[in-house]
């Protein structure tokens, strides 16, 4: 049950939060650096960062310095990997759909009936 809930939470990641995760995948960054890189206000970035920290996808690094850094966690890295994997799968499915569409135009009527029967059996 927890795993399903976790997957649903990750599915709700906004594009902006994904951008932040991608930036933090390369190196740790401050709020100001992220704001500048993403070209959005610090207050907007701060809101996204707080939600990502709450979800344990990133963590704050306050080493007693002037700046607070944000770093991707292992959980965040996995979430980013899952998003990348989904994007790749969607691309592959799109290409396959196009190829199937092209080949369907060349399939004879008996072959088309056979394909429909196979599809019904699979479903």
N, C-alpha and C positions, 0 to 999 in steps of 0.2 A: 504494500500500500504506500509506504513512504517513497519508494522508487517512482511510482506513478505520479505522486504529488510533485516530486522533484522534477520530473520531465515536464509536467504542466507549467511549473514555475519558469523553467528555462525557456519554454515556448513563448512566454510572455515578454521576453527580452525585446526591448525596442531597438530600432536601428541605431539610435544614438548610444545606447548602452553597449551594443555590440561594437561600435566604433571605439568606445573607451576600452573595452576588453582587448581589442586588437592593438591599440596603442600601448597598453600595459603589458602585452605579450612580449614586446621587444625589450622594454626596460621599465624600471620604476619611474614614476613621474609625479610632479607636484600639481596641485589644483591649477596654478597659473599656467604651467606648461600645457596641461590638457586643454584649458580654455583657449590658449593661443593656437594650438594645433588644430582644434576642432572648430575654431572661429565662432564660439558661442560664449555667452556671459559666464562669469565665475559662479554666479548664483545658480544657473541652470546646471552647470557641471557638478556643483556641490550637491544638488538634489539627486542627480543620477549616482554620484559616488556613494551617498548615504544609503541608497537602496541596494547598490551592489555590495556594500560592506555588510548590510543587514542580511543579504542572501548568501554571505560568505564566499562571494565570487572574487572579491578583492579584500585587501586589508590595509589598514593605515600603519605606516611606519613612523613613529615619533621617537626619534633617537635622542631627544633632548636638544635637538638643533632648532634653528629658526624655522626651518621648512618641514612640513609634513609630507611624506611621500606616500604614494599608493602603489601597491604591488599586486599582481595577479596571483591568486591562490591556485592550488592544484585543482580544486573544484571549478574555478573560473577557467582554467586551461582546458578542462574536460568539456565545459559548456561551449567554449569557443570551438573546440574540435568537433563537437556534435553539430554545431551550426554549419561549420565548413563541410562536414560530411553530408548534411541535408542538402546544401547548395549543389554539391557535386552530383548527388543522386538525382536531384531535380533536373540538372543539365543533361545527364545521361538519359533520363526518361523522356525529356523533350526531344533529344536527338533520335531516340528509338521510335518515338511517335511519328516523327517526320519520315524516317526511313520506312516504317510500316505503311504509312499513308502513300508513299511513292510506290512501294511494292504492291499494295492493294489494287492500285490502278491497273496493274499488269496481271492480276490473278484471274484465272478462269472461274466461271460460275460454280463448277463442282468443287474446286479447291476452296472457294470462299465458303461454301456450305460446310465443308470439312473443318475449316478453321472455326466457324461459329459453334460447331458441335464440341470441339476441343475446349473452347472458351466456356461453354455451359458446364462441361464436366469439371473444369478447374474451379469454377465458382461454386 
